[in-house]
Amino acid sequence: MNKKSYSVIGLMSGTSCDGLDIAHCVFSKAENEWQYEILNVKSIDYSKKMRNKLIQCSKLDSLSLKKLDNKLGEFFSNSVKSFISSHKISADLISSHGHTVFHDIKLQLTYQIGNPLIIYKDNKIPIIYNFRELDVLFNGQGAPLVPFGERELFKGYNYCVNIGGIANISSLDKNNFYGYDICPANIILNYYARRLDYDFDINGKLSSKGIFKKKLFNKLNNLKYYKKNYPKSLDLLFIEKKYFTLFKNYLPKDILKTFIEHMAYQINTSINERNSKVLLTGGGVFNNEVLKNIKKYNKLDTNFIVENKKLIIFKEAIIFGFLGLMRFLNKINVENTVTGAKFSTSSGLIVDNKII
């Protein structure tokens, strides 16, 4: 396929287990630079039953996990089919990140569910999936993958910070291009909000009532992960082992209050240039306490910029749509300067059966 523009549907299910984000974009290239236009977007919440299954999915036996893989694939497929029908979309391809179950670099193992073959069977549109595994097998972190898309699509910023299930950063400097996971974010905030019978900390109302615990704050900041140089990434098992164990003797509201300050401190620590322009996206941006504390710990006159709501919510779905397009065109979409792999790769598997 060699066209001037490409109609792509990107699917993203993040570690916060909120739901599926769908972004329909047109990507085009002008004067050797990629541009994008957001045409249609939709977020579809998971049912409470599905969310609980996804939260516990790493503990399932093999048969139960495969059943969930198919069930989630059906959910993705039906969601895409309805989305396409509602907006009368003619798409060149679908790009699906899937939902991560395992990501263990030491074992060279990464696995996402949301069976893409079901999506292809029902929609008959080429689909790209499994973006991380090749990089991991080449001794890379397999994460974060969004820096490549941020560099290509969001020029004009020094850094991009996404506060999703995990907060990550990309330096967009052509001479010093890198990215890494900063710290856990909504994966912890949402867990303790649910302990208080809320899906998430709406506008920071729960955390604002908590008490800041200096001892916990210091313990979090002293974790060895923060002393490691990039490339580096976080996974669920590591977060459970190293972070959740520190919270045992604290109340949920106090954990929320203290952890938000920890996040804000680490986000600012990850920026090392004065007067930088930083694009802030991800669900954490909707938490007033998060934004207030990012400002509190800002010591380098950093200009944190919050763009429109579509970009805040759907940036990762947009970028995975772009990564899928790069794979479809057989171009590099994962940079080893970010992941630490032996090679940069055109990563992802393609399903495009011409016979059907």
C-alpha positions in Angstrom: 0.0 0.0 0.0 1.5 3.3 -1.1 -0.8 6.3 -0.5 -0.6 9.9 0.4 -2.8 9.4 3.5 -3.9 6.5 5.6 -7.1 6.0 7.6 -6.2 4.1 10.8 -8.1 3.0 13.9 -5.9 2.7 17.0 -7.0 0.6 20.1 -5.5 1.0 23.5 -6.3 -0.8 26.8 -4.0 0.5 29.6 -2.8 -0.9 32.9 -5.3 1.2 34.8 -8.0 -1.2 33.5 -10.6 1.7 32.9 -11.7 0.6 29.5 -10.9 0.7 25.7 -9.8 3.8 23.9 -10.5 4.0 20.2 -9.0 6.7 18.0 -9.7 7.1 14.2 -7.0 9.2 12.6 -5.8 10.1 9.2 -2.0 10.1 8.9 -0.3 11.9 6.0 3.3 12.9 5.2 4.2 16.4 3.9 7.7 17.7 3.4 9.1 14.6 5.0 7.1 15.1 8.3 4.2 13.0 9.5 1.0 14.8 10.4 -2.2 13.5 12.0 -5.8 14.5 12.1 -8.2 13.1 14.7 -11.5 12.3 13.1 -13.4 10.2 15.6 -12.8 8.9 19.1 -14.6 6.9 21.8 -13.8 5.5 25.2 -15.8 2.4 26.3 -15.7 1.5 30.0 -15.2 -2.0 31.0 -18.0 -3.6 33.1 -17.1 -4.2 36.7 -16.9 -7.9 36.0 -14.5 -7.4 33.1 -12.4 -4.9 35.0 -12.0 -7.3 37.9 -10.9 -10.1 35.6 -8.3 -7.8 33.9 -7.0 -6.7 37.3 -6.5 -10.4 38.3 -5.6 -11.7 34.9 -1.9 -12.4 35.6 -3.0 -14.9 38.3 -5.3 -17.0 36.0 -4.6 -20.6 34.9 -3.8 -21.0 31.2 -7.3 -22.1 30.1 -9.0 -19.3 32.0 -6.5 -16.8 30.5 -7.2 -18.0 27.0 -10.9 -17.7 27.6 -10.4 -14.1 28.7 -8.2 -13.5 25.7 -11.1 -14.4 23.4 -13.7 -12.6 25.6 -11.7 -9.4 25.4 -11.1 -9.9 21.7 -14.9 -10.1 21.2 -15.3 -7.0 23.3 -12.7 -5.1 21.2 -14.2 -6.5 17.9 -17.8 -5.5 18.8 -16.6 -2.1 19.9 -14.7 -1.5 16.7 -17.6 -2.7 14.5 -20.0 -0.4 16.2 -17.6 2.5 16.0 -17.0 2.0 12.3 -20.7 1.7 11.6 -21.6 4.8 13.7 -19.1 7.0 11.9 -19.2 5.3 8.5 -15.5 4.8 8.5 -13.4 3.3 5.7 -10.2 2.2 7.4 -7.0 1.0 5.8 -6.0 -0.8 9.0 -6.6 -1.4 12.7 -3.8 -1.2 15.2 -4.4 -2.9 18.6 -2.0 -2.7 21.5 -4.1 -5.3 23.5 -4.1 -5.5 27.3 -0.9 -6.4 29.0 -1.0 -9.5 31.2 2.8 -10.2 31.7 5.8 -8.0 31.0 8.9 -9.5 32.6 12.2 -8.4 30.9 14.4 -10.8 32.9 12.4 -13.7 31.4 12.2 -12.0 28.0 8.4 -12.3 28.3 5.7 -9.9 27.3 2.1 -10.9 26.6 -1.0 -9.0 25.7 -4.6 -10.3 25.3 -7.6 -9.2 23.3 -7.5 -11.8 20.5 -6.7 -9.8 17.3 -7.8 -12.6 15.0 -11.4 -12.2 16.3 -11.2 -8.5 15.5 -10.0 -9.4 12.0 -12.6 -12.1 11.4 -15.4 -9.8 12.3 -14.2 -6.6 10.6 -12.2 -7.9 7.6 -9.7 -5.0 8.0 -5.9 -5.6 8.2 -4.8 -5.6 11.8 -1.4 -5.1 13.5 -0.7 -6.3 17.0 2.0 -7.6 19.3 4.3 -4.5 19.3 6.5 -5.4 22.2 7.7 -8.9 21.9 10.3 -8.5 19.1 12.1 -5.7 21.0 12.1 -7.8 24.2 13.6 -10.8 22.3 16.4 -8.4 21.1 17.2 -7.7 24.7 15.1 -4.5 24.9 12.7 -3.3 27.6 9.8 -3.5 25.2 8.7 -0.2 26.7 7.9 2.5 26.5 6.9 2.5 22.8 5.1 5.8 22.6 8.3 8.0 22.4 8.7 7.1 18.8 5.3 8.4 17.9 5.6 11.4 20.2 8.8 12.4 18.4 7.2 12.1 15.0 3.8 13.7 15.7 4.3 16.2 18.6 7.1 18.5 17.5 7.5 21.7 19.4 7.8 20.2 22.8 11.0 19.3 24.8 9.3 16.5 26.6 6.1 14.5 26.7 4.8 13.1 30.0 1.8 10.7 30.0 0.1 10.0 33.3 -1.8 6.8 32.7 -1.6 3.6 34.6 2.1 4.2 34.6 3.7 7.7 34.2 6.3 7.8 31.4 8.4 10.5 29.8 10.0 11.1 26.4 12.8 13.5 25.6 12.1 14.7 22.1 15.6 16.2 21.6 16.9 14.8 18.3 20.4 14.6 19.7 19.3 13.1 23.0 16.1 11.0 22.2 15.1 8.7 25.0 12.1 7.6 27.0 11.3 5.6 30.1 8.7 4.8 32.8 8.9 7.3 35.6 6.7 5.7 38.2 3.4 4.0 38.7 0.4 6.3 38.6 -3.3 5.6 38.1 -2.7 1.9 38.6 -2.1 2.7 42.3 -4.4 5.7 42.6 -7.4 3.8 41.1 -6.7 0.8 43.3 -7.0 2.8 46.5 -9.9 4.8 45.2 -11.8 1.5 44.7 -11.0 0.6 48.2 -13.1 3.7 49.1 -15.9 2.6 46.7 -15.0 5.0 43.9 -13.7 4.0 40.4 -11.1 6.7 40.6 -10.2 9.8 42.6 -12.5 12.3 41.0 -10.8 15.7 40.7 -8.6 14.7 43.6 -11.4 14.9 46.1 -10.3 11.7 48.0 -6.6 12.5 48.1 -7.2 16.1 49.2 -8.8 14.7 52.4 -5.8 12.6 53.1 -2.8 13.3 55.4 0.7 13.5 53.9 3.0 10.8 55.3 6.6 12.0 55.1 8.0 8.6 56.1 6.2 6.9 53.3 7.1 9.6 50.8 10.8 9.1 51.7 10.6 5.3 51.4 9.0 5.7 47.9 11.6 8.1 46.7 14.4 5.8 48.0 13.3 2.8 45.9 16.3 1.5 43.8 14.3 1.9 40.6 14.8 5.7 40.7 18.6 5.3 40.9 18.7 3.2 37.8 19.7 4.8 34.5 17.4 4.5 31.5 16.4 2.5 29.5 14.1 1.1 32.2 10.5 0.2 32.5 8.0 -0.9 35.1 5.7 -4.0 35.1 2.8 -5.0 37.3 4.6 -7.7 39.3 7.4 -5.3 40.2 4.9 -2.7 41.2 3.0 -5.2 43.4 6.2 -6.3 45.0 8.0 -3.0 45.5 5.2 -0.4 45.9 2.1 -2.0 47.3 4.1 -3.7 50.2 5.0 -0.2 51.4 1.3 0.8 51.9 0.2 -1.9 54.4 0.0 0.3 57.5 -1.6 3.3 55.9 -5.2 4.5 55.3 -6.3 4.7 51.6 -6.8 8.5 51.7 -3.3 9.0 53.2 -1.8 6.7 50.5 -3.5 8.7 47.8 -2.3 12.0 49.2 1.2 10.9 49.7 1.6 8.9 46.4 0.3 11.9 44.4 3.1 14.0 45.9 5.5 11.2 45.1 4.4 11.1 41.5 4.7 14.9 41.2 8.1 14.9 42.7 9.4 12.1 40.4 7.8 13.7 37.3 9.7 16.9 38.0 12.9 15.0 38.8 12.8 13.4 35.4 13.0 16.8 33.7 16.6 18.2 33.7 16.4 21.3 31.5 15.2 24.7 32.7 12.3 26.4 30.9 11.3 23.2 29.1 7.9 22.8 27.3 6.3 19.6 28.5 3.1 18.1 27.0 1.0 16.5 29.8 -1.5 13.9 28.8 -3.3 10.8 30.3 -6.1 10.3 32.8 -4.0 11.7 35.7 -4.3 15.2 34.1 -7.9 15.3 35.2 -6.9 15.0 38.9 -6.5 18.5 40.3 -4.3 17.3 43.1 -1.9 15.8 40.6 -1.6 19.1 38.7 -1.4 21.1 41.9 1.5 19.0 43.2 3.3 19.0 39.8 3.3 22.8 40.1 4.5 22.5 43.8 7.6 20.5 42.9 8.4 22.5 39.7 11.9 23.9 40.5 13.1 24.5 36.9 10.4 26.9 35.6 9.0 24.1 33.5 6.1 25.0 31.3 3.6 22.1 31.7 1.1 22.3 28.9 -2.4 20.6 29.0 -3.9 20.4 25.5 -7.4 19.6 24.4 -9.4 16.8 26.1 -9.2 14.5 23.0 -5.4 14.5 23.1 -5.3 14.1 26.9 -7.4 10.9 26.7 -6.6 9.4 23.3 -2.9 10.2 22.7 -1.8 6.6 23.3 -4.5 5.2 21.0 -3.4 7.7 18.4 0.2 6.7 18.7 -0.4 3.0 18.5 -2.4 3.7 15.4 0.7 5.4 14.0 3.0 2.6 15.2 0.7 0.1 13.4 0.9 2.2 10.2 4.8 2.3 10.4 4.8 -1.5 10.7 2.3 -1.9 7.8 4.7 0.2 5.7 7.7 -1.8 7.0 9.3 1.2 8.6 11.0 1.4 12.0 8.6 2.0 14.8 10.6 1.0 17.9 13.9 2.8 18.6 16.6 0.9 20.5 17.9 4.2 21.9 14.7 4.2 24.0 14.3 0.5 24.8 18.0 -0.6 24.9 17.5 -3.4 22.4 20.3 -4.6 20.1 18.4 -3.1 17.0 15.7 -0.7 16.2 12.9 -2.6 14.6 9.7 -2.5 12.6 7.7 -4.4 15.3 4.3 -6.0 15.3 2.5 -8.8 13.6 0.2 -8.3 10.6 -3.0 -10.2 9.8 -4.2 -9.5 6.3 -5.6 -12.5 4.6 -6.3 -11.7 1.0 -8.3 -14.9 0.5 -11.2 -14.0 2.9 
